[in-house]
Amino acid sequence: MKSLISLIIILSLLLGSQAFCNEARSRSIFTDIKAHEVGDLITVIIAENSRASNKAKTTTEKKTEAGTEGTAGLGPLDFIPIWGASGQNESKYDGKGQTEKSGSLQAKMTVKVVAVMSNGDLAIEGNRVVIVNDDEETLFLSGTVRSRDISESNTIYSHQIADAQISSKSKGTVNTGNRPGFVTRLINWIF
């Protein structure tokens, strides 16, 4: 029995530090290593496609006609009617509108567990900044995931994140080149 205890002590000293011992205490050797506490990391596979379409058509038509008649005049003026009126009013409207928008975002990033909810769900948050040729792309993600949705490889798809907020912002020459000039923006602001 003493030799077994000595062997365990030697193995624990050889195999690792305090972090290994903490990990071993919190997880079974028969389970996968998946994020489950504050500070753990999860890889999120972002595959977002959105498309919206809206069509509207309105047609109205209004027509009004009015008319009155009189009798022929008397005597030698019988060719002149005594009174008469006629009128016509017509109003038509035909309006059409159509809006279409689509977007796609494909990325992969690792986020950190920032809180564990009372039901075991994990609040996650993270950002990623990529700079290429002075163009900076910043990707931010936050939301809540269920522990059971995390795969064995410690990954999750973006569509499995509740209350997901995913934003992508760009800075640099490419983004500035797509922006209208100052005079154009000023005219658009005025009108």
Steps between C-alpha positions, in 0.01 A plus 500: 500500500785741586665431166176585316465830688867581431450422132197732484694783668795458265272491194316813610832681547628383164185563302428846594434806691218619713296574184511134401381396846214749488403376153513139613280574802235679297475254210473130458750315282201357314359833379606737226673824589231760433463853633294506817627777728602866494824551310463193277528548124255391229556514124203647314443420134318802357292419194237771468294563189214745498260599230198725517252591234202729517254589226203732511246611243214741543243587237211738555250638256223751552261626236227758543253616238225753537256642252180692487260583222255765425222562256516678171445871493170658415389662183756611243780413751399136531847395383653636826442279799377671809764337720748216487817380667741213464812395687749221530772425752744211478784411734739207466799389708732211431792457739760226511796440728759227541788450741756223492800449728740214555814445703747225583762460773733200520762483776645292778604649835564399857303667779520488878237389753427813705223362725323177589123534546309324775360251246848413368486714186818689414528871416773547241678801359799568282648709223752451227701763316669418170724758331605452139675778306382770743139382474362400839207258529348470849261215577303501828277222632296454817206285608389201705556132421371177649774270625346205320524682164880517522647222286763249610762710324397801717339686207156647443324650199382859512137400439507313835575818696205666674486880512790503255656832412745471214654811350768555242658842451771609260750785506755586239549597139252250353223620733589867442502449121142371510377803692356803315703821502444790739303715253268210413439422869434871569245525217329177617486637855345829386243339271 
